Amino acid sequence: MGKIIAVANQKGGVGKTTTCVNLAASLAATKRRVLLIDLDPQGNATMGSGIDKYEVDNTAYELLVEEKPFAEIVIKNTVGKYDLIASNGDVTAAEIKLMEFYAREIRLRNALAPIKDDYDYIFIDCPPSLNMLTVNAMSAADSVLVPMQCEYYALEGLTALIDTITKLGAMVNPTLSIEGILRTMYDPRNRLSNDVSDQLKQHFGEKVYRTVIPRNVRLAEAPSFGAPAMYYDKSSAGAKAYLALAGEIIRRAEQQTQPKQA
């Protein structure tokens, strides 16, 4: 049964899109069936997947507003070996159009219901703001993965984000949970990074992934070449970190299913 994970943080520049693209590629490399949905009108995840956002005919707009069949919209087998629902500036209009619909909060959930089990993992790259697109992502998702930098303001913002997820969950998706908290752009030489990291582990315990994503030039360069880091430079620290994260996510999923099977 497929798992839908929204990758969200109201704060921009925390490595949200980088995480979506590289985690999708890393899980696809382990032979998992993966779909990435770009819900951010900036279309960075689309470009980072090797797809020109200005050339695509169908985007998340057609999925949410026009209710086109999934098969007509999905881009199969991108350079990262995962499938993609693209995004571009058209998706900005989707937020306005959605306000006209009844049950607008669950349009994405309804669109994904027929195909959810065709994938092992579905990742949703959310916009860095709380709008109707983000609400749709939270409504459709089983859980939320939160990338964050180990900085003071990020720690403050995390509290607000967790509160938002809890409130949204109560309104549109009572089973929504925190999948995990991912420390990104991590520099172990920075004392503040270590202090914030320790606080995260104290407050959130097992929800904090053991894997940390380092500051890495190759991770930053890869999107300009339209490829995930593992296909741009597989030996880079960034590529290795996301492969390690994929392994950690798979192990967690296996641990969660074992008690049910027993």
C-alpha positions in Angstrom: 0.0 0.0 0.0 1.4 3.3 -1.1 2.5 6.0 1.4 1.9 9.7 0.7 4.4 12.1 2.4 4.0 15.9 2.2 7.4 17.6 2.5 6.6 20.9 4.1 8.0 23.9 6.0 6.6 27.4 6.0 10.1 28.8 6.1 11.7 28.9 2.6 15.3 27.9 1.8 15.5 24.9 4.1 16.1 22.3 1.4 12.5 21.2 0.9 12.7 20.8 -2.9 16.3 19.4 -2.7 14.9 16.8 -0.3 12.0 15.9 -2.5 14.1 15.4 -5.6 17.0 13.6 -4.0 14.9 11.4 -1.7 12.6 10.4 -4.6 15.6 9.4 -6.7 17.3 7.6 -3.8 14.2 5.5 -3.1 13.7 4.8 -6.8 17.3 3.5 -6.9 16.3 0.9 -4.4 13.6 -0.3 -6.8 10.7 1.4 -5.0 8.0 2.9 -7.2 8.0 6.6 -6.6 5.9 9.6 -7.6 6.9 13.2 -7.0 4.1 15.8 -7.1 5.4 19.4 -7.5 2.8 21.7 -5.9 5.0 24.7 -5.7 4.2 27.2 -8.5 8.0 28.0 -8.7 8.4 24.6 -10.3 11.8 24.0 -8.9 11.2 20.3 -8.3 10.1 20.0 -11.9 13.3 21.6 -13.2 15.4 19.6 -10.7 13.9 16.5 -12.2 15.2 17.4 -15.7 11.8 18.6 -17.0 11.5 22.1 -18.5 8.6 23.7 -16.6 8.0 26.1 -19.5 7.4 23.2 -22.0 5.0 21.0 -20.0 1.4 20.8 -21.3 -0.1 19.4 -18.1 0.7 20.3 -14.5 -0.8 20.0 -11.0 -3.3 22.6 -12.2 -4.9 20.1 -14.6 -5.0 17.5 -11.9 -6.6 19.7 -9.2 -8.8 22.1 -11.3 -9.6 20.4 -14.6 -9.6 16.8 -13.1 -7.8 15.4 -16.2 -7.0 11.7 -15.9 -3.8 11.0 -14.0 -2.4 9.1 -17.0 -2.6 12.2 -19.2 -0.7 14.4 -16.7 2.0 12.1 -15.2 5.5 12.3 -16.7 6.9 8.8 -16.5 10.4 7.8 -15.6 12.2 11.1 -15.3 16.0 11.3 -15.1 15.8 10.3 -11.4 13.8 7.1 -12.4 10.6 8.3 -10.6 7.4 9.6 -12.0 6.4 13.3 -11.8 3.4 15.6 -11.7 5.0 18.9 -12.9 4.4 22.5 -11.8 4.9 26.0 -13.2 3.3 29.4 -12.9 -0.1 27.9 -13.9 -0.4 26.3 -10.5 -0.7 29.8 -8.9 -4.1 30.1 -10.7 -5.1 26.7 -9.2 -5.2 28.2 -5.7 -7.6 30.9 -6.9 -9.7 28.5 -8.9 -9.9 26.0 -6.0 -11.8 28.6 -3.9 -14.8 28.1 -6.3 -15.2 24.4 -5.6 -17.1 22.5 -3.0 -14.8 20.2 -0.9 -11.8 22.1 -2.3 -9.6 20.9 0.5 -9.7 17.3 -0.7 -9.3 17.6 -4.4 -5.8 16.2 -4.4 -6.8 13.3 -2.0 -9.6 12.4 -4.4 -7.3 12.6 -7.5 -4.7 10.3 -5.9 -7.1 7.7 -4.5 -7.2 5.6 -7.7 -3.5 5.4 -8.2 -2.1 5.5 -4.6 -1.4 1.7 -4.6 0.5 1.9 -7.9 3.4 3.5 -5.9 5.4 2.7 -2.8 6.0 6.4 -2.0 4.3 9.6 -3.2 6.1 12.8 -2.2 4.4 16.2 -2.4 6.6 19.3 -2.6 4.6 22.0 -0.8 4.8 25.7 -1.3 6.6 27.6 1.5 3.3 29.1 2.7 0.1 28.0 4.2 -2.4 28.2 1.3 -5.0 26.0 -0.3 -2.3 24.0 -2.2 -0.7 23.2 1.1 -4.0 22.3 2.7 -4.7 19.9 -0.2 -1.3 18.3 0.4 -1.9 17.9 4.1 -5.4 16.5 3.4 -4.0 13.9 0.9 -0.9 12.9 2.9 -0.4 10.1 5.5 2.4 12.1 7.1 4.6 15.2 6.9 8.3 15.2 6.5 9.8 18.5 7.8 13.3 19.6 6.5 14.9 22.3 8.7 18.2 24.0 9.3 19.7 23.9 12.7 19.3 27.6 13.4 17.5 29.4 16.2 14.8 30.9 14.0 14.2 27.6 12.4 13.6 26.0 15.8 11.1 28.7 16.7 9.3 28.2 13.3 9.2 24.5 13.8 6.9 24.9 16.9 4.5 27.0 14.8 4.7 24.5 12.0 3.9 21.5 14.2 1.0 23.5 15.6 -0.3 24.2 12.1 0.0 20.5 11.1 -2.0 19.5 14.2 -4.7 22.0 13.5 -4.9 21.2 9.8 -5.0 17.5 10.7 -7.9 18.0 13.0 -9.8 19.9 10.3 -9.1 17.8 7.1 -7.1 14.7 8.0 -7.4 13.3 11.5 -4.8 10.5 10.8 -2.1 13.0 9.7 1.2 12.5 11.6 4.8 13.7 11.6 6.8 11.4 9.4 10.1 12.8 10.6 12.3 15.9 11.1 15.3 16.2 8.8 18.3 18.3 9.6 19.5 20.0 6.4 22.5 22.1 5.5 24.2 20.7 8.6 27.7 21.9 9.6 29.0 19.9 12.6 31.7 22.6 13.1 29.0 25.1 14.0 28.3 25.2 17.7 24.7 26.5 17.2 24.0 23.7 14.7 25.0 21.2 17.4 23.0 23.0 20.1 19.8 23.1 18.0 20.3 19.5 16.9 20.5 18.4 20.6 17.3 20.4 21.4 15.5 18.8 18.5 16.4 15.3 19.7 15.3 16.2 23.2 11.9 17.5 22.1 11.1 15.1 19.3 13.2 12.0 20.0 12.8 9.2 17.4 11.0 11.6 15.0 14.4 13.2 14.3 16.2 11.2 11.5 19.6 10.0 12.4 20.7 10.9 8.9 21.8 14.6 8.5 22.2 16.3 5.2 25.4 18.3 5.1 26.1 21.6 3.4 27.3 20.4 0.0 28.3 22.2 -3.2 27.2 19.3 -5.4 23.7 19.3 -3.9 23.4 23.0 -4.8 24.8 22.5 -8.3 22.8 19.5 -9.4 19.5 21.3 -10.1 21.2 23.5 -12.7 22.1 20.3 -14.5 18.5 19.0 -14.2 19.4 16.0 -12.2 19.3 14.6 -8.7 22.7 14.7 -7.0 23.2 10.9 -7.3 23.1 11.2 -11.1 25.2 14.4 -11.1 27.9 13.2 -8.7 27.1 9.9 -6.9 30.3 10.2 -4.8 29.3 13.5 -3.3 28.5 13.8 0.4 25.0 15.1 -0.4 24.2 12.1 -2.7 25.4 9.6 -0.1 23.4 11.4 2.7 20.1 11.1 0.8 20.8 7.4 0.0 21.3 6.9 3.7 18.1 8.7 4.4 16.2 6.5 2.0 17.6 3.5 3.8 16.5 4.9 7.2 13.0 5.5 5.9 12.7 2.0 4.5 13.9 0.5 7.8 11.4 2.6 9.7 8.6 1.5 7.4 9.6 -2.2 7.9 9.7 -1.8 11.7 6.2 -0.3 11.6 4.7 -3.1 9.6 6.3 -6.0 11.5 4.2 -5.6 14.7 1.0 -5.5 12.5 2.0 -8.7 10.8 2.9 -10.4 14.1 
